[in-house]
Structures are given as structure tokens and as C-alpha cells.
């Protein structure tokens, strides 16, 4: 039995704050040249990235993979669009969901799984300003409760 190695390369922490994540999907990603070596050094940024479905294929835009230092002429454009690898039925299901008003596909994390690079994308709906304030308030209350519990356990 093979041992599965799940090593997170990068996460999009802003996605949970700016979007309400309704569903998550796992997809492979098509990489070229020295991009995998850059990913092994964890030099990737998912902050402003998003996914688009075009002609039955799904692509991720604005995912920045910095050029590999020793890659010279083999390096590709750091911001190029990258094709995601999913089953056709899943892509069609996502396409129907994204056509609805307010839904979008956002990359949530990038990780290695059994020596292959996988990306977790989320079907998300944008939060309004008051929703973001509620999230901040809930997080502050959680922090205060945890802080009080720690203080009470010390005594």
C-alpha cells in the first residue's frame, strides 16, 4: 500500500474572508518547464487568482509562480493562464453553477499529492461588507474566549 503525502504549498487565506465557500473540488494542473521546481520552493501566490471555464475547459488566471532561479531560458511567463485537469462532467456541473449570478471559482490551495501537484478550487459566492464585518466579529469573540480559557487554566 502506497503512502499518500499531502504537502501544502500555498493557501489563499483571503478567499475565506472575501467569499462564502459553498463547495470544493480537487483538480490537477498542467505545468510546463521549471514550474514544478519553483513550486517545490513554495514560491507561488494565489492571492488574486480566479478560474474561468472556456470551451469546455477550465483555466486558472493570475496565479503567480515565480521563475526558477537556475531555469534561464526554460522559465515560462509567471502569470500565464494554466489549464486545470478535471473530468468533463465536473466541468459542466461547475459551468452550470457559475452561470448563476454571484458565483465564481476561486483557487483555495495548492498542494502535492502522491508527487503530483493538485489545486483545490472552491465554488464561492462573494460576501457583502456587512458579512465581512460579522466574520471579523465572530473571530474576535473566538479569540477572547480562547484567551480567557487559557488564563483560567493557568490559575
Secondary structure, 3 states (H helix, E strand, C coil): CCCCCEEEEEECHHHHHHEEEEEEEEEEECCCCCHHHHHHCCCEECCCCEEEEECCEEEEECCEECCCCCCHHHCCCCCCCEEEECCHHHHHHHHHHHHCCCEEEEEEEEEEECCEEEEEEEEEEECCHHHHHHHHHHHHHHHHHHHHHHHHHHC
